[in-house]
Amino acid sequence: MASIYLNDEIYQIEPAQSLHDLLMQNNHIGQHFAVAINNQFIPRTAYSTTTLYPGDRIDIIVPMQGG
């Protein structure tokens, strides 16, 4: 197992796990959100080819409404 940070909380993943797999495990597929890894925006088309590494910081940003 490897440790990453998911929205500032430590999270355990399998070695060489993809971003897509992480999002599926956390029920984020099909929702509206943006993802950044180590402050770098990841386009939705790259989720399945983006490999996560120990120490990565993943931020899932959801839209907010307000006025």
PDB file of N, CA, C and O in Angstrom, chain B, residues numbered from 101:
ATOM      1  N   MET B 101       0.842  -1.186   0.000  1.00  0.00           N
ATOM      2  CA  MET B 101       0.000   0.000   0.000  1.00  0.00           C
ATOM      3  C   MET B 101       0.887   1.251   0.000  1.00  0.00           C
ATOM      4  O   MET B 101       2.016   1.243   0.492  1.00  0.00           O
ATOM      5  N   ALA B 102       0.341   2.304  -0.561  1.00  0.00           N
ATOM      6  CA  ALA B 102       1.040   3.582  -0.621  1.00  0.00           C
ATOM      7  C   ALA B 102       0.124   4.655  -0.046  1.00  0.00           C
ATOM      8  O   ALA B 102      -1.099   4.540  -0.123  1.00  0.00           O
ATOM      9  N   SER B 103       0.712   5.690   0.524  1.00  0.00           N
ATOM     10  CA  SER B 103      -0.064   6.787   1.104  1.00  0.00           C
ATOM     11  C   SER B 103      -0.074   7.987   0.169  1.00  0.00           C
ATOM     12  O   SER B 103       0.960   8.395  -0.361  1.00  0.00           O
ATOM     13  N   ILE B 104      -1.265   8.542  -0.018  1.00  0.00           N
ATOM     14  CA  ILE B 104      -1.435   9.795  -0.746  1.00  0.00           C
ATOM     15  C   ILE B 104      -2.275  10.707   0.142  1.00  0.00           C
ATOM     16  O   ILE B 104      -2.750  10.291   1.199  1.00  0.00           O
ATOM     17  N   TYR B 105      -2.451  11.935  -0.288  1.00  0.00           N
ATOM     18  CA  TYR B 105      -3.347  12.861   0.397  1.00  0.00           C
ATOM     19  C   TYR B 105      -4.521  13.132  -0.528  1.00  0.00           C
ATOM     20  O   TYR B 105      -4.340  13.586  -1.658  1.00  0.00           O
ATOM     21  N   LEU B 106      -5.713  12.855  -0.048  1.00  0.00           N
ATOM     22  CA  LEU B 106      -6.931  13.097  -0.812  1.00  0.00           C
ATOM     23  C   LEU B 106      -7.714  14.167  -0.077  1.00  0.00           C
ATOM     24  O   LEU B 106      -8.267  13.917   0.994  1.00  0.00           O
ATOM     25  N   ASN B 107      -7.760  15.358  -0.652  1.00  0.00           N
ATOM     26  CA  ASN B 107      -8.387  16.513   0.007  1.00  0.00           C
ATOM     27  C   ASN B 107      -7.844  16.687   1.420  1.00  0.00           C
ATOM     28  O   ASN B 107      -8.603  16.848   2.376  1.00  0.00           O
ATOM     29  N   ASP B 108      -6.520  16.653   1.537  1.00  0.00           N
ATOM     30  CA  ASP B 108      -5.770  16.883   2.782  1.00  0.00           C
ATOM     31  C   ASP B 108      -5.913  15.789   3.829  1.00  0.00           C
ATOM     32  O   ASP B 108      -5.511  15.990   4.976  1.00  0.00           O
ATOM     33  N   GLU B 109      -6.471  14.641   3.472  1.00  0.00           N
ATOM     34  CA  GLU B 109      -6.543  13.508   4.396  1.00  0.00           C
ATOM     35  C   GLU B 109      -5.710  12.367   3.834  1.00  0.00           C
ATOM     36  O   GLU B 109      -5.718  12.124   2.628  1.00  0.00           O
ATOM     37  N   ILE B 110      -4.990  11.666   4.707  1.00  0.00           N
ATOM     38  CA  ILE B 110      -4.171  10.542   4.263  1.00  0.00           C
ATOM     39  C   ILE B 110      -5.082   9.413   3.808  1.00  0.00           C
ATOM     40  O   ILE B 110      -6.066   9.081   4.468  1.00  0.00           O
ATOM     41  N   TYR B 111      -4.733   8.832   2.671  1.00  0.00           N
ATOM     42  CA  TYR B 111      -5.535   7.784   2.051  1.00  0.00           C
ATOM     43  C   TYR B 111      -4.581   6.723   1.527  1.00  0.00           C
ATOM     44  O   TYR B 111      -3.535   7.053   0.969  1.00  0.00           O
ATOM     45  N   GLN B 112      -4.925   5.465   1.699  1.00  0.00           N
ATOM     46  CA  GLN B 112      -4.092   4.357   1.235  1.00  0.00           C
ATOM     47  C   GLN B 112      -4.567   3.881  -0.139  1.00  0.00           C
ATOM     48  O   GLN B 112      -5.763   3.708  -0.372  1.00  0.00           O
ATOM     49  N   ILE B 113      -3.609   3.674  -1.041  1.00  0.00           N
ATOM     50  CA  ILE B 113      -3.923   3.171  -2.380  1.00  0.00           C
ATOM     51  C   ILE B 113      -3.012   1.994  -2.705  1.00  0.00           C
ATOM     52  O   ILE B 113      -2.001   1.767  -2.040  1.00  0.00           O
ATOM     53  N   GLU B 114      -3.387   1.261  -3.726  1.00  0.00           N
ATOM     54  CA  GLU B 114      -2.532   0.198  -4.253  1.00  0.00           C
ATOM     55  C   GLU B 114      -1.405   0.837  -5.072  1.00  0.00           C
ATOM     56  O   GLU B 114      -1.605   1.894  -5.670  1.00  0.00           O
ATOM     57  N   PRO B 115      -0.231   0.214  -5.106  1.00  0.00           N
ATOM     58  CA  PRO B 115       0.849   0.754  -5.943  1.00  0.00           C
ATOM     59  C   PRO B 115       0.410   0.851  -7.408  1.00  0.00           C
ATOM     60  O   PRO B 115      -0.265  -0.039  -7.925  1.00  0.00           O
ATOM     61  N   ALA B 116       0.800   1.930  -8.056  1.00  0.00           N
ATOM     62  CA  ALA B 116       0.504   2.180  -9.476  1.00  0.00           C
ATOM     63  C   ALA B 116      -0.990   2.253  -9.771  1.00  0.00           C
ATOM     64  O   ALA B 116      -1.415   1.926 -10.879  1.00  0.00           O
ATOM     65  N   GLN B 117      -1.784   2.674  -8.806  1.00  0.00           N
ATOM     66  CA  GLN B 117      -3.230   2.828  -9.014  1.00  0.00           C
ATOM     67  C   GLN B 117      -3.484   4.049  -9.890  1.00  0.00           C
ATOM     68  O   GLN B 117      -2.760   5.042  -9.804  1.00  0.00           O
ATOM     69  N   SER B 118      -4.507   3.975 -10.727  1.00  0.00           N
ATOM     70  CA  SER B 118      -4.835   5.115 -11.590  1.00  0.00           C
ATOM     71  C   SER B 118      -5.779   6.076 -10.868  1.00  0.00           C
ATOM     72  O   SER B 118      -6.474   5.704  -9.923  1.00  0.00           O
ATOM     73  N   LEU B 119      -5.780   7.300 -11.336  1.00  0.00           N
ATOM     74  CA  LEU B 119      -6.701   8.299 -10.806  1.00  0.00           C
ATOM     75  C   LEU B 119      -8.139   7.848 -11.021  1.00  0.00           C
ATOM     76  O   LEU B 119      -8.979   8.017 -10.138  1.00  0.00           O
ATOM     77  N   HIS B 120      -8.430   7.278 -12.178  1.00  0.00           N
ATOM     78  CA  HIS B 120      -9.781   6.788 -12.473  1.00  0.00           C
ATOM     79  C   HIS B 120     -10.234   5.772 -11.423  1.00  0.00           C
ATOM     80  O   HIS B 120     -11.363   5.848 -10.938  1.00  0.00           O
ATOM     81  N   ASP B 121      -9.364   4.824 -11.069  1.00  0.00           N
ATOM     82  CA  ASP B 121      -9.716   3.817 -10.062  1.00  0.00           C
ATOM     83  C   ASP B 121      -9.996   4.457  -8.707  1.00  0.00           C
ATOM     84  O   ASP B 121     -10.937   4.067  -8.017  1.00  0.00           O
ATOM     85  N   LEU B 122      -9.183   5.435  -8.326  1.00  0.00           N
ATOM     86  CA  LEU B 122      -9.399   6.131  -7.055  1.00  0.00           C
ATOM     87  C   LEU B 122     -10.755   6.832  -7.055  1.00  0.00           C
ATOM     88  O   LEU B 122     -11.489   6.767  -6.070  1.00  0.00           O
ATOM     89  N   LEU B 123     -11.084   7.496  -8.147  1.00  0.00           N
ATOM     90  CA  LEU B 123     -12.362   8.204  -8.236  1.00  0.00           C
ATOM     91  C   LEU B 123     -13.536   7.234  -8.193  1.00  0.00           C
ATOM     92  O   LEU B 123     -14.558   7.528  -7.574  1.00  0.00           O
ATOM     93  N   MET B 124     -13.401   6.088  -8.840  1.00  0.00           N
ATOM     94  CA  MET B 124     -14.467   5.079  -8.797  1.00  0.00           C
ATOM     95  C   MET B 124     -14.653   4.550  -7.375  1.00  0.00           C
ATOM     96  O   MET B 124     -15.786   4.379  -6.925  1.00  0.00           O
ATOM     97  N   GLN B 125     -13.571   4.294  -6.675  1.00  0.00           N
ATOM     98  CA  GLN B 125     -13.650   3.783  -5.304  1.00  0.00           C
ATOM     99  C   GLN B 125     -14.344   4.767  -4.377  1.00  0.00           C
ATOM    100  O   GLN B 125     -14.947   4.369  -3.381  1.00  0.00           O
ATOM    101  N   ASN B 126     -14.260   6.046  -4.703  1.00  0.00           N
ATOM    102  CA  ASN B 126     -14.847   7.082  -3.856  1.00  0.00           C
ATOM    103  C   ASN B 126     -16.130   7.656  -4.440  1.00  0.00           C
ATOM    104  O   ASN B 126     -16.574   8.730  -4.034  1.00  0.00           O
ATOM    105  N   ASN B 127     -16.729   6.938  -5.398  1.00  0.00           N
ATOM    106  CA  ASN B 127     -18.030   7.301  -5.979  1.00  0.00           C
ATOM    107  C   ASN B 127     -18.064   8.696  -6.596  1.00  0.00           C
ATOM    108  O   ASN B 127     -19.055   9.413  -6.457  1.00  0.00           O
ATOM    109  N   HIS B 128     -16.996   9.079  -7.271  1.00  0.00           N
ATOM    110  CA  HIS B 128     -16.962  10.387  -7.919  1.00  0.00           C
ATOM    111  C   HIS B 128     -17.243  10.320  -9.412  1.00  0.00           C
ATOM    112  O   HIS B 128     -17.430  11.364 -10.038  1.00  0.00           O
ATOM    113  N   ILE B 129     -17.281   9.146  -9.998  1.00  0.00           N
ATOM    114  CA  ILE B 129     -17.518   9.039 -11.435  1.00  0.00           C
ATOM    115  C   ILE B 129     -18.960   9.467 -11.737  1.00  0.00           C
ATOM    116  O   ILE B 129     -19.894   9.042 -11.057  1.00  0.00           O
ATOM    117  N   GLY B 130     -19.131  10.306 -12.755  1.00  0.00           N
ATOM    118  CA  GLY B 130     -20.455  10.774 -13.144  1.00  0.00           C
ATOM    119  C   GLY B 130     -20.855  12.078 -12.485  1.00  0.00           C
ATOM    120  O   GLY B 130     -21.877  12.660 -12.849  1.00  0.00           O
ATOM    121  N   GLN B 131     -20.080  12.548 -11.528  1.00  0.00           N
ATOM    122  CA  GLN B 131     -20.381  13.808 -10.865  1.00  0.00           C
ATOM    123  C   GLN B 131     -19.588  14.933 -11.530  1.00  0.00           C
ATOM    124  O   GLN B 131     -18.665  14.682 -12.305  1.00  0.00           O
ATOM    125  N   HIS B 132     -19.957  16.166 -11.218  1.00  0.00           N
ATOM    126  CA  HIS B 132     -19.247  17.330 -11.752  1.00  0.00           C
ATOM    127  C   HIS B 132     -18.197  17.760 -10.745  1.00  0.00           C
ATOM    128  O   HIS B 132     -18.521  18.086  -9.603  1.00  0.00           O
ATOM    129  N   PHE B 133     -16.945  17.761 -11.162  1.00  0.00           N
ATOM    130  CA  PHE B 133     -15.841  18.153 -10.298  1.00  0.00           C
ATOM    131  C   PHE B 133     -14.597  18.341 -11.152  1.00  0.00           C
ATOM    132  O   PHE B 133     -14.574  17.971 -12.325  1.00  0.00           O
ATOM    133  N   ALA B 134     -13.575  18.913 -10.559  1.00  0.00           N
ATOM    134  CA  ALA B 134     -12.261  19.027 -11.193  1.00  0.00           C
ATOM    135  C   ALA B 134     -11.257  18.348 -10.272  1.00  0.00           C
ATOM    136  O   ALA B 134     -11.478  18.244  -9.066  1.00  0.00           O
ATOM    137  N   VAL B 135     -10.155  17.889 -10.849  1.00  0.00           N
ATOM    138  CA  VAL B 135      -9.126  17.205 -10.068  1.00  0.00           C
ATOM    139  C   VAL B 135      -7.777  17.861 -10.334  1.00  0.00           C
ATOM    140  O   VAL B 135      -7.428  18.167 -11.475  1.00  0.00           O
ATOM    141  N   ALA B 136      -7.030  18.068  -9.256  1.00  0.00           N
ATOM    142  CA  ALA B 136      -5.648  18.534  -9.362  1.00  0.00           C
ATOM    143  C   ALA B 136      -4.769  17.565  -8.582  1.00  0.00           C
ATOM    144  O   ALA B 136      -5.129  17.127  -7.490  1.00  0.00           O
ATOM    145  N   ILE B 137      -3.627  17.238  -9.146  1.00  0.00           N
ATOM    146  CA  ILE B 137      -2.628  16.430  -8.454  1.00  0.00           C
ATOM    147  C   ILE B 137      -1.388  17.297  -8.314  1.00  0.00           C
ATOM    148  O   ILE B 137      -0.827  17.776  -9.300  1.00  0.00           O
ATOM    149  N   ASN B 138      -0.970  17.490  -7.061  1.00  0.00           N
ATOM    150  CA  ASN B 138       0.197  18.336  -6.774  1.00  0.00           C
ATOM    151  C   ASN B 138       0.054  19.705  -7.444  1.00  0.00           C
ATOM    152  O   ASN B 138       0.994  20.225  -8.045  1.00  0.00           O
ATOM    153  N   ASN B 139      -1.152  20.272  -7.324  1.00  0.00           N
ATOM    154  CA  ASN B 139      -1.501  21.597  -7.849  1.00  0.00           C
ATOM    155  C   ASN B 139      -1.514  21.674  -9.375  1.00  0.00           C
ATOM    156  O   ASN B 139      -1.487  22.771  -9.934  1.00  0.00           O
ATOM    157  N   GLN B 140      -1.554  20.546 -10.045  1.00  0.00           N
ATOM    158  CA  GLN B 140      -1.613  20.504 -11.511  1.00  0.00           C
ATOM    159  C   GLN B 140      -2.977  19.956 -11.932  1.00  0.00           C
ATOM    160  O   GLN B 140      -3.321  18.826 -11.586  1.00  0.00           O
ATOM    161  N   PHE B 141      -3.755  20.746 -12.678  1.00  0.00           N
ATOM    162  CA  PHE B 141      -5.064  20.304 -13.158  1.00  0.00           C
ATOM    163  C   PHE B 141      -4.899  19.079 -14.048  1.00  0.00           C
ATOM    164  O   PHE B 141      -3.996  19.030 -14.883  1.00  0.00           O
ATOM    165  N   ILE B 142      -5.779  18.084 -13.868  1.00  0.00           N
ATOM    166  CA  ILE B 142      -5.768  16.869 -14.684  1.00  0.00           C
ATOM    167  C   ILE B 142      -7.045  16.853 -15.522  1.00  0.00           C
ATOM    168  O   ILE B 142      -8.140  16.842 -14.959  1.00  0.00           O
ATOM    169  N   PRO B 143      -6.937  16.851 -16.852  1.00  0.00           N
ATOM    170  CA  PRO B 143      -8.147  16.805 -17.674  1.00  0.00           C
ATOM    171  C   PRO B 143      -8.854  15.461 -17.532  1.00  0.00           C
ATOM    172  O   PRO B 143      -8.215  14.427 -17.339  1.00  0.00           O
ATOM    173  N   ARG B 144     -10.154  15.490 -17.629  1.00  0.00           N
ATOM    174  CA  ARG B 144     -10.973  14.279 -17.483  1.00  0.00           C
ATOM    175  C   ARG B 144     -10.513  13.166 -18.434  1.00  0.00           C
ATOM    176  O   ARG B 144     -10.586  11.987 -18.087  1.00  0.00           O
ATOM    177  N   THR B 145     -10.051  13.527 -19.605  1.00  0.00           N
ATOM    178  CA  THR B 145      -9.607  12.524 -20.580  1.00  0.00           C
ATOM    179  C   THR B 145      -8.344  11.787 -20.137  1.00  0.00           C
ATOM    180  O   THR B 145      -8.002  10.756 -20.715  1.00  0.00           O
ATOM    181  N   ALA B 146      -7.650  12.298 -19.126  1.00  0.00           N
ATOM    182  CA  ALA B 146      -6.404  11.673 -18.661  1.00  0.00           C
ATOM    183  C   ALA B 146      -6.576  10.880 -17.368  1.00  0.00           C
ATOM    184  O   ALA B 146      -5.599  10.326 -16.865  1.00  0.00           O
ATOM    185  N   TYR B 147      -7.782  10.810 -16.818  1.00  0.00           N
ATOM    186  CA  TYR B 147      -7.983  10.122 -15.533  1.00  0.00           C
ATOM    187  C   TYR B 147      -7.511   8.669 -15.574  1.00  0.00           C
ATOM    188  O   TYR B 147      -6.864   8.208 -14.633  1.00  0.00           O
ATOM    189  N   SER B 148      -7.819   7.949 -16.637  1.00  0.00           N
ATOM    190  CA  SER B 148      -7.485   6.516 -16.670  1.00  0.00           C
ATOM    191  C   SER B 148      -6.002   6.272 -16.945  1.00  0.00           C
ATOM    192  O   SER B 148      -5.497   5.187 -16.657  1.00  0.00           O
ATOM    193  N   THR B 149      -5.302   7.249 -17.492  1.00  0.00           N
ATOM    194  CA  THR B 149      -3.879   7.069 -17.786  1.00  0.00           C
ATOM    195  C   THR B 149      -2.966   7.767 -16.783  1.00  0.00           C
ATOM    196  O   THR B 149      -1.744   7.723 -16.919  1.00  0.00           O
ATOM    197  N   THR B 150      -3.554   8.407 -15.782  1.00  0.00           N
ATOM    198  CA  THR B 150      -2.768   9.099 -14.763  1.00  0.00           C
ATOM    199  C   THR B 150      -2.514   8.157 -13.596  1.00  0.00           C
ATOM    200  O   THR B 150      -3.447   7.722 -12.922  1.00  0.00           O
ATOM    201  N   THR B 151      -1.246   7.848 -13.366  1.00  0.00           N
ATOM    202  CA  THR B 151      -0.849   6.955 -12.276  1.00  0.00           C
ATOM    203  C   THR B 151      -0.575   7.774 -11.025  1.00  0.00           C
ATOM    204  O   THR B 151       0.045   8.836 -11.089  1.00  0.00           O
ATOM    205  N   LEU B 152      -1.041   7.273  -9.889  1.00  0.00           N
ATOM    206  CA  LEU B 152      -0.805   7.933  -8.611  1.00  0.00           C
ATOM    207  C   LEU B 152       0.463   7.378  -7.973  1.00  0.00           C
ATOM    208  O   LEU B 152       0.767   6.192  -8.098  1.00  0.00           O
ATOM    209  N   TYR B 153       1.198   8.255  -7.286  1.00  0.00           N
ATOM    210  CA  TYR B 153       2.455   7.880  -6.647  1.00  0.00           C
ATOM    211  C   TYR B 153       2.408   8.244  -5.167  1.00  0.00           C
ATOM    212  O   TYR B 153       1.692   9.167  -4.779  1.00  0.00           O
ATOM    213  N   PRO B 154       3.172   7.521  -4.333  1.00  0.00           N
ATOM    214  CA  PRO B 154       3.197   7.831  -2.902  1.00  0.00           C
ATOM    215  C   PRO B 154       3.512   9.313  -2.676  1.00  0.00           C
ATOM    216  O   PRO B 154       4.410   9.876  -3.302  1.00  0.00           O
ATOM    217  N   GLY B 155       2.755   9.923  -1.773  1.00  0.00           N
ATOM    218  CA  GLY B 155       2.957  11.323  -1.443  1.00  0.00           C
ATOM    219  C   GLY B 155       2.194  12.298  -2.312  1.00  0.00           C
ATOM    220  O   GLY B 155       2.176  13.491  -2.013  1.00  0.00           O
ATOM    221  N   ASP B 156       1.552  11.826  -3.396  1.00  0.00           N
ATOM    222  CA  ASP B 156       0.764  12.728  -4.237  1.00  0.00           C
ATOM    223  C   ASP B 156      -0.318  13.404  -3.409  1.00  0.00           C
ATOM    224  O   ASP B 156      -0.871  12.826  -2.473  1.00  0.00           O
ATOM    225  N   ARG B 157      -0.604  14.649  -3.782  1.00  0.00           N
ATOM    226  CA  ARG B 157      -1.687  15.403  -3.149  1.00  0.00           C
ATOM    227  C   ARG B 157      -2.780  15.606  -4.189  1.00  0.00           C
ATOM    228  O   ARG B 157      -2.617  16.346  -5.158  1.00  0.00           O
ATOM    229  N   ILE B 158      -3.905  14.924  -3.958  1.00  0.00           N
ATOM    230  CA  ILE B 158      -5.026  14.986  -4.890  1.00  0.00           C
ATOM    231  C   ILE B 158      -6.110  15.869  -4.286  1.00  0.00           C
ATOM    232  O   ILE B 158      -6.546  15.651  -3.156  1.00  0.00           O
ATOM    233  N   ASP B 159      -6.536  16.860  -5.049  1.00  0.00           N
ATOM    234  CA  ASP B 159      -7.633  17.728  -4.629  1.00  0.00           C
ATOM    235  C   ASP B 159      -8.793  17.527  -5.585  1.00  0.00           C
ATOM    236  O   ASP B 159      -8.649  17.684  -6.798  1.00  0.00           O
ATOM    237  N   ILE B 160      -9.945  17.176  -5.028  1.00  0.00           N
ATOM    238  CA  ILE B 160     -11.177  17.068  -5.802  1.00  0.00           C
ATOM    239  C   ILE B 160     -11.995  18.308  -5.479  1.00  0.00           C
ATOM    240  O   ILE B 160     -12.385  18.530  -4.332  1.00  0.00           O
ATOM    241  N   ILE B 161     -12.245  19.105  -6.496  1.00  0.00           N
ATOM    242  CA  ILE B 161     -12.913  20.390  -6.314  1.00  0.00           C
ATOM    243  C   ILE B 161     -14.298  20.308  -6.930  1.00  0.00           C
ATOM    244  O   ILE B 161     -14.442  20.053  -8.126  1.00  0.00           O
ATOM    245  N   VAL B 162     -15.316  20.526  -6.108  1.00  0.00           N
ATOM    246  CA  VAL B 162     -16.696  20.474  -6.589  1.00  0.00           C
ATOM    247  C   VAL B 162     -17.227  21.900  -6.725  1.00  0.00           C
ATOM    248  O   VAL B 162     -16.865  22.773  -5.936  1.00  0.00           O
ATOM    249  N   PRO B 163     -18.090  22.142  -7.728  1.00  0.00           N
ATOM    250  CA  PRO B 163     -18.642  23.485  -7.899  1.00  0.00           C
ATOM    251  C   PRO B 163     -19.574  23.840  -6.747  1.00  0.00           C
ATOM    252  O   PRO B 163     -20.245  22.981  -6.174  1.00  0.00           O
ATOM    253  N   MET B 164     -19.597  25.130  -6.426  1.00  0.00           N
ATOM    254  CA  MET B 164     -20.487  25.624  -5.374  1.00  0.00           C
ATOM    255  C   MET B 164     -21.392  26.686  -5.976  1.00  0.00           C
ATOM    256  O   MET B 164     -20.987  27.440  -6.860  1.00  0.00           O
ATOM    257  N   GLN B 165     -22.613  26.732  -5.487  1.00  0.00           N
ATOM    258  CA  GLN B 165     -23.543  27.764  -5.927  1.00  0.00           C
ATOM    259  C   GLN B 165     -23.671  28.791  -4.821  1.00  0.00           C
ATOM    260  O   GLN B 165     -23.489  28.486  -3.642  1.00  0.00           O
ATOM    261  N   GLY B 166     -23.972  29.961  -5.203  1.00  0.00           N
ATOM    262  CA  GLY B 166     -24.150  31.006  -4.203  1.00  0.00           C
ATOM    263  C   GLY B 166     -24.273  32.351  -4.885  1.00  0.00           C
ATOM    264  O   GLY B 166     -24.272  32.464  -6.110  1.00  0.00           O
ATOM    265  N   GLY B 167     -24.375  33.332  -4.073  1.00  0.00           N
ATOM    266  CA  GLY B 167     -24.513  34.648  -4.672  1.00  0.00           C
ATOM    267  C   GLY B 167     -24.163  35.729  -3.741  1.00  0.00           C
ATOM    268  O   GLY B 167     -24.231  36.903  -4.105  1.00  0.00           O
TER     269      GLY B 167
END
